Amino acid sequence: MRTGQLLNKTRSWCSGLFQRHEPIISTGFPELDSMLPDGGWKRASVIEILSPATKRSPQHLIMPLLSSLNNAERWLSWIAPPEAPFGPALAAAGVELSKIQTVQPKSAQDTLWSIEQSLCSGASSIVLGWPVFTDNTVLRRTKEAAEIGDAICVLFRSSASVLTPSFADLRLLVDYDIDGSLMVSRVKERGGLVSDPVRIDVNHINPLALYSLNTLLMGH
């Protein structure tokens, strides 16, 4: 894994002259694909994953996505993760570690700037971010940057923000059932649920990944 190189690749402007790819990527979970309006993760979009800060984070949802992007000649970028990506767990999930870059900005404002620049630079196929929002209108620029760079942006936030208006293309509320399954609901842009929860069985996922990434993808 390499740290900090991504910012050296970014530009102060976004040209948008990057190769476009297939617009939809399967989530790796048929139940989730069926619930999503596009039938999977949409490229060039902003996705919010909202989960309780006191429980295990829903890292299972994006492991297949990260693995599917291994073949892209671009980075899998992590901006302001609460902990460094845990290599053995990611490798067990099929993620190519040489494609991962992490950036730890010094402030909340720098985090937003880094997410935006990482998206629009075209250097990343996906940007995972843990921002602290004071004004959700910044998501307008984030959406534009994702479209310009043809990148997926996944923002991890606390479920407490579920009623806060958002400009994200997709918002998912995630919690755990008593048996460890994920309960995933789609959220309206301005709060409220669009769908009943979909149960996703993740108990087959490597125990090392479950344990080691327990607090990694916590939202803010």
N, C-alpha and C positions, 0 to 999 in steps of 0.2 A: 504494500500500500504506500502511496506517496501523499505527502501532506503539503498543501500550499501551492502546488504547481498550477492548479487550475486558475488561480487569479492572475498568474503570469500570462495565461493564454487569453484572458478576456480582453475586451476592447471597451473603450468609453462610449462606443456607439454600436448599434446593431444593424447589420446590413440585410439580414434575412435571406442571403444567397446561399442556402444550404440545401443539400439533397433531401427530398421528401421521401418518406417511407409509408408503408401500409398504415392507414389511420387508426386501426383498432388492434389491440393485443389482448388475447385471452388472459383472464386473471389467473387461470390455472384451477379455478373452482367453478364447475358447471352451474352450481346453484347461484353463485354471485354473478356470473355472466348473464344468467337468465333475468336477474333482477335489474341489471344496469340498462339504461336506455339505449346505449350503443352496443350492448352485447359484450362488453369488455372494457379495458382501459383505453381511453382515447388519447392518441398522441397530441402534442401541441395543446395540452390542457392543464388546468390546475385542479388538483384533487386534495380535498381536506379529509383527513382521518381523525375523528374526534373520539377520545376514549377517556375513561376515568383515570385521573392521575394516581389513584390509590391502588390500582389493580395492574395486572400484567398487561403490557402493551401489545397491540395486535400486529406484531411484526410478521406474522404468518401471511398476512394479506399481500405483502409486497415481495416476499422471497421468490415466488415463481416469476414475478415481473423482472426482478433483478437478474435472475438466471437467464431469462429469455433475451435480455439485452446484452449478453456476453459477446455476441458476434458483432455488435456494432463497434465501429472504430472510434468510439467516443467514450468519455468517462462516465462512471456512476458516481455522482458527486454528493457528498454529505456536508451540509452547511450547519454549523453550530449544534452537532449532536451532543446530548448530555453526557455520553461516554463514547470513547473511541470504538469504531466498528470492531467486533470480535471475530478475528480471522477464522479460527477453526469452525465456529458455528456457521459462518457465511459459506465457507468452503463445503461444509456438509450439506448445505442447501443448494449447492451447484453454482454458487456465485464465483466468478473469476476475480481473485483478489487483486490482480495486477491492474484491473480496470477501476478500482476504487480510489477516490481522492477525498480527503477531508480538509475542511477549512474551518478554523475556529476564530471568527471575528471578535473584536474586542468590545463591541457594544451592540445593542439592539438595532440601531440604525445601520451599522456596518453589516449586520446579518441580512437585513432586507436588501441592501445594495449588493451584497455578494450573491444572494439568491437570484436577483434580477440579472446581474451580469453573467452569472454562470449559465442561465437559461438562454439569453439572447446571443451569447458568443458563438453558439453552435458547437462548442467543445464537449458538451455533455448530452447524452441521450436521456438521462433522468437526473433530476436534482431533488434530493430529500432535504427538507428544511424544517427547522424548529424555531420559528420566529416568535417574537413577542409583539403582538399588534397593539398599537394605540389608536390606529385609524384604519379600518378595513378598506378604505378607498385605495390603499397601496396595492391591493390585489388587482386593480385595473392594470397597473403597469406590469405586474407579475404575469397576468394573462397575456398581455401583448408580447412580453419577452418570451414566453413559452411558445407562442405562435411563430414568432420570428425565428427562433432557434430550433423549431420542430422538436421540442423536448417535452417530456412529462415532468410536471412539478408535483411532488407529494409533500404536503404540509401537515405536520403532526401537531395537534392542538388538544387542549382539554375539552372534554364533553360539556364543560360549563359554558362554552361559547356557542352551544347549539342554537340558542335563540338569537344570537347576534347576526344581523344581515351580512351576507358574504357575496363576493363576486366570483367565487370559485365555480368551475364548470360542474363539479361533482362534490357532494359532501356526504360522508358516510359516518354514521354513529355506530360505534363498536363496543360491545361488552362481552363478558364471558358468562356462559351458562354454568350451572353447578357441575356438569360433567366435563368442563373444560372446552366445550365447543364455543365457537365464536357466534355471537348474535349480531347480525349486521343489518342496519336499516338505512335507507336513503333519506336524506334531509332536504327540505326545501331551501331555496336560496335565502329566504328571509325567516327561516325557522319553521319548526313543525315537521312531522314525518310524512314522507310521500308513500312509503310502503310499510307493510308489516315486516318484522325482523325475519331474516333468512338465517337458518342454522347452518354453519359450516363446520364439519368435523375436522379438527386439526390434530387430533390425538395421535395420528400416525407420524407426525413430524418428528425428526430426530430430537431426542431428549436433550442432547447437548445444546442444540439451538434454542430450545425452550428455556433452559436454565440460564445460559450465558447471555442471551439477549433480553432477559426479563425486564430490565429497566432501560434498555438502550433507546427504544423508540417512544419514550414518553412525551406527550404533548405538553404545551405550556399554555 
